[in-house]
């Protein structure tokens, strides 16, 4: 994604894709758990920690002014320029320090040997298809508690703590089992149904609020040679960006909480059944763009931007990630998913919005204070404005849009958040159980259902089985909504 998007630069199915699909179907094992277990066992000698520097008003985290700081960024939909700009501010603040900055799409395979050897970087953007499992990292005590950063004076106002400058929910998202905050989600992502307002207007249609209205809009689109939907077929864990808030709308946010908590029969809730059957109608009625199951995220977004499909489930990074293919008059928009009918438990506008782009400071980092200081710089108003203006996404900083001309997608996202009000949901499955969410539920179940290879009933049964297995697995750290 952009994120937390999968990345393969538009190539066809490669060896890694085949491995992931096979793993999702239970045909082979994947290295994720063995990697993290090795991390936990600490296969090598830990690197020497940098001595603390002198604490001052300008240096509240007591960063060693001459210690090297290493920062590894996920090279995804947001690009790397915003981070490079923030690194320059760190270098200006600590001119004696060497800063090593790099960006990669292969976070896990790049950092696996480093974690195993006890010499990880000081700051990591743990995102993308090779994202390391956050729940396991936390459970195996591989991360630094970021509370010192959150309690430090903010970059712009020494009388205000960093935590008091953040958007609602950002701190809570970084918590897993109590007060410690292990992750700082830097982007603030709006998930939902993304579309061209121009294309919708060309159908003489309004955005649908119920599923019958959605099917009617798709029928209109089909008559004009446009598919109703496409999605990242190779990475079908994008589907929940729309499906999960729809489940909450239909059955209440407690349904998502039960799913995240791995409660028995959570996936058998009537709301899940209703939403799965609704989505399956898109396949049955031929409203999915032909060939979608074989498309990656870039290919599906490109087809959608060309007008081959009306809707795509995605996050707000899509505006930047697809900037080169979205026409100037596209009029990008995002809306919350429709519900089923008037019996839904939550109002129209209920949507998923939460922190994205998870930054971590490894527990064995040589200069963890430097990593946290880099984050403090990134959470300044100037860095936040730079991020928003360059990548067309909100940041975790609560503000940073004054004086910026909002792009169509960003403007639409802000409007969607205003409509949602308190009806914003934040599923945690993708944070707590990455392998379960992406490989088993996403590729192994939802992808199969939307390709017509599983019925909704079969899909629910299979997902519940995977969830039950995870709940019983003593090697997995389990989390619950508080």
N, C-alpha and C positions, 0 to 999 in steps of 0.2 A: 504494500500500500504506500502511499505517497508520503509520508505515509506509511502504511504498513503493506504496501502493495508488493506483489510478486514482480520480479524483474527478469526478463530474458531478452530484452531488446528486440522483441518481435520475431525471434527465430522460431522455428518449428519445435516439435516435441524433442527435447534433448534427453540425455541419459538421466539427468537429475529429475526431469518431469516424469519419466517412466518409473524411476525409483519411488518418487512420491506417490504416484498412482498405485503402484504395486503395494507400497506400504499401507496405503489407506484401505486397500482391499484385504489386508492381512496376509499377503503373499510372502513378504519379506520383512525383516526388521530394519529400523532406521537408526542412524548413529546418534540421534539427538540425546536419548537418555544415557547411552554409554558415554557420550561426550561430557554431559553434565555430571554424571557420576564420577568421571575421572577428574572433573573440575573440583568436585567436592572432596575427593581424596587427596588432592594437591600432589600431583606426580613429581614436581620438582622443587627446588629450593626457592623460597619466596625472595623477591627482589628487596633490596634495602630501601627503607622508607626515607623520604627527604626530611631533614630536620625542619621543625616549625620555624616560621619567620617571626618578625616582630609585629604584634597585633597593634593596629592603630585605626583611626577613623577612616583612613583611605584603604586600609588592609584589614578589615574586620575578621577575616577567616585565617589570619596569620600565615599567609602564603610565603613560602621561602622565595625570596625575590630572584635568586639565581638558579633555582631548581628547574630542571626540564619538565615541560608539561606536554603530554601526548593526548591527542584528541582524534578519535576515529568516528567518522560520520557515515551514515547510510546514504548512499548515492541514489536517491529515488526521485519521486515526483516533485519534491521541493528543491532539487538541485543542491549545490553546495556553496553558492555565492554568499548567501546570508550568513553561513557559518564562517566562511573565510573573512568576511567583514568583521565579525565578532572577535575572531582570533587576532586581527590587527589591533583591536582595542586592548586585548590582553597583553600583546607585545609592547604596546605603548605604555601600559601601566607597569610592566615588569621587563624593562629593556635588557636586563642582564640574563633573562631566562631564554633558553632555547625552546621553541615551540615546534612540535612535530605534528602536522595536520595531514590526514589522509582520508579519502572517501572510497567506499567499496559497496558493491551490491551483495557481497558474500560475507556477511557479518560472522556467521558461525564458523565457516571453514577458515576464515582469516584469523579469527581470534581463538579458536579451539586450542591450538598448541600453546598460545600465550596464557590462557587460563590454566591449562594443565601444568604449565611450567612455573606458575606463580608469578608471572610478570605481565599482567594485563595492562592496557593503557589506563590513563587517568580519567578519561571521559569517553563514553561510548553511546552512540545513537543506535540503540538495539532495535532495529526495524527491518522490514522487508521479508521476503520469502525465507531467508535464512535467519530469521529472528531467533534468538535463544529463548528458551522457555522461561518466562519471568517467574512463574510459580516455583519452578525447580530452583532457579537461581536464589530466590528468597529463602526457600526451604533449606537449601544447602549452605546458607550464610555466605554467599558469594558477593553480596552487595553492601555498600556503605549506607548507613542511615543518613539521609539528607536533612535531618532536623537542624543541624548547625547552619546550613545554608538558609533554610526557611526562617530561622530566628535571627539571622544577620540583618543589619540595616539594608534597606533596598538601595540600589545603585543611585537612584535619583533623589531620594528623601531619607536622610539618616534617622528621622523620627518615625519612620514607617518600616516595619519588618517586611522582608521579601514575601512571606506568606500572605500578608495583607494586601499585596498588589496583584494577587492571582485571581483568575476567574473561578466562580463557584464550582466545586467538585474536583479541581485539579489536585489539591492536597490529598483528598480522600482516595482518589484513584491510585495514588502511589502507595497506599497502605494495604497491607495484606492480612496481618494478624495482630492488630493492636495499633499503638501510637506511632511506631517508627515509619518513616516515609522512605521507601526504597527506590522510587522512580519519580522523575520529574517529566511529565508529558508537556512538551514545549508547544506543540501546535494545538489549536482548538478546532476540532473537526466536526463539521455538520454532515451527517449521513442521511441518505434518503433517495428519492427518485429524481434523477437529474434529466433534464429535457431542454429542448429548444422551444421557447415561448412562441417564436415565429412559426415553427412547425405546428404547434398546437393550434395557433390562431388560423393557420391555413386549412385546418380541418373543421373550422367553425365550431370548436369545442372548448369547454372550460376544463380545468384540471379536475379529475374525478375525486369525489369524496367517499364513494361507496364502491364495492367491487363490481356491482352491476354497471355502474357508470364507467369503471375502468374497462370492462369488456366492451362496452359500447364505443369508447374512444378507440380501442384497439381494432374494432371492426371497421371503423371509419378509416383508420390508417391503412389497413389491409386493402381496402378498396382502392386506395391511391398508390398502392405498390410499396407501402412502408410497413415494416414489421412493427408490432407494438413494443417489443422488448428485445434487448440483447443483454449479455452479461459476460463476465470473464469465465468462459467455459472451462478453461484449464485450471482456474483458481476460483471455484464456485463458493469459496467462503466469503466472497463479496456479496452473495445473495442475502445473507442476514442483515446487511446494512439497511435493507428495506423490510425484510421479513420479520426480524426481531421486534422492531417498534410496532409493526402491525399486530404481532401476537399480543404485545402489551395493550394496544388499543382495544383489541377484542376482549381479552380476558383479564386485564389489569396488570400492573407492573409486578405483582406478586408471582405471576406465572414465570416471568423471566428470572426472578430471584430464586424460585424453586429449581429452575433449570441450572442456574449457576451453582446452586448448592448441591447439585447432584442428588436431589431427593428422589426416592423411588416413585416411578410412574409420572414424573414431572412432564415428560414429553408426551404423555397420553392425555393431557388436559384437552378438553373440548376446543379451546381456543387454538391450540397447535393444530389439531385436526382440521378445523375450519380454514385456517390460513394455508396449510399445506394443500388442501383440496382446491382452494382458490387459485394458488399459484400453478397447480397442475393443470388447471383449465387453460392457462396460457399455452401450455404444450399441446393439449388435446385439440384446441381450436386453431392451432397453427399460427399463433401470434408471436412466436419466438423466431427471431431471424435465423434463417436456414444456415447451418454450419456453426452456430454459436458454441456448441459443446467443444469444438476444436479450436476456439479462439483464445488467445491469452488476453490480458487486460488491455494492452496497447492496441491489439487488433480489434477488439470489441469496441473500444472507445473511438477508434478511427472510423469504423463502420457507422457508429452512432453519430459522430460528428458530420459525416458525409450525408446523413439523412436516411440511412438504410433502416434505422430503427428509431422509435420515438423516445422510449425510456431506457434508462440504465441505472442499476443500483450502484452507488458509488459514494465516495467521500469528497470533501471540498478540495482535496488536492487535485481533482480531475481537471479543474480549470487551468492550472499551471502545467500539469503533465500533458494535457492535450492542446496546449495553446497554439502549437504549430499547425494543427489540423482543424480547429474550430473556426468556422467562417466568421468574419467580422460582424455580420448581421445575424448571427445565430441567436442572440438574446438568451444566454444561458440562464437557466432557472433550476431551483430545487424546491421540492415540496415534501411534506411528510406523507407516508403511505396512506392510501385510503383504508377504510375499515370494511367490515362486512355489511352492517346495517345499523339501524337505530338502537339495537340491543347491545352494542359495544360498550365496554366499561369505561373507556376513556374517550375524550372528545377528539374530533378531527384536529389535526395539528400536532398530535403526539408524535414525537420524533426522537431519534437517537442523536445526541451531540455530546461529545466528551473530549478529553485530552487525547491527543495523538502524538506520534513521534516521541517514543519513550527514551529518555536519556538516563543513564546509570553511571555511577562511580564505583568501580569494582572495589571490593574489600581489600584486595591485595595491591591496589594501585600504589605506585611509589609516591605520587604527588596528588593524593586525593583532595587536599585543600585547593590545589591549583585547578583541578577539575570542577570543584564546586564554585570557585571564583569565576571560571569561564561561564558557567551557567548564570551566575549573578549578573554578569555583564550582559548576557543574552536576554535577561529578564528586565533590562532597562527599557524606558520608553523609546529611546532612539533605536535600539536594536529591534524592538518589537515593530516599530513603524517600518523599519527597513525590511524585516521579514514579510510583513503584510503587503507592502508595496511591490516586493519582488516576486513573491510566490502566490499571491492572491488568496491568502488564508489568514484567519485570525491566529494570534498566538495566545499562550497561557496568560500573558499580561493583560489585566483587565482594563483595557483602553487601547491606546496606540493606533486609533483610526482617525483622530482629529487631523484635519488638513490633508487627508488622503482621499483622492477620488476613487470611490469603490468601484471595482469591476462588476459586470452584471451578475456573475455567479456569487461573488462575495456579498453584494448588496441583497441578492435574493436569499442567501443564507442567513444574513442578519434579520431579514424580515420573517423568515421561517422560525427563527429562535424567538422573536417577539410574539409571534402567533402561538407558539408552543407554551410560552410562559413557564409555569411549574411542571408542565406535562412533558418533561424531558427525561428519557430513560437512558440508562447506562449499563448495558449488559457487560459482565466481567469474564465470560467464558474465554474470550480471546486473550485475556491477560493471565488468567489463572491456569488454564489448561490449553496451551497453544496447540500441541499435537492433536489432542482430541478435537478441538474446534476446526483446525485447518484440514488435517489429513483424513480424519475419520468422519466427522459430521459433514464437513465441506465437500471434499473430493469423493469420499466413499459413499455418501448418502444423498446430499442435496444435488450434487452434480449428476448422480445417476437418476434421481427422480425427474429433474428437469430435462434430461435427455430421453425420458420415457422408458428407462430400463428398470425402474422401481415404481410401484404405486405409492400413493401417500401412506397407506396403511403399512406397507412393507418398509417404507422409509422410517416411519415412526418406531416401528418394532426394532429395526436395526440400530437406530440412534439410541433408543433407550437401553439396548444391550451394551453398546459402547459406554454409555454413561454409567451404567451399573458396574461394568468392569472397572472403570476408573475409580468409582466410589469404594470398591473393595480392594483396590491396589494399595497395599501398605507402603510401597516404595514412592508413592506420590504424596506430596504435601497437599492437604485439602484445606479449602477456604470456604467461608460462609459470609453472606451479607450480615452486617451487624444490626 
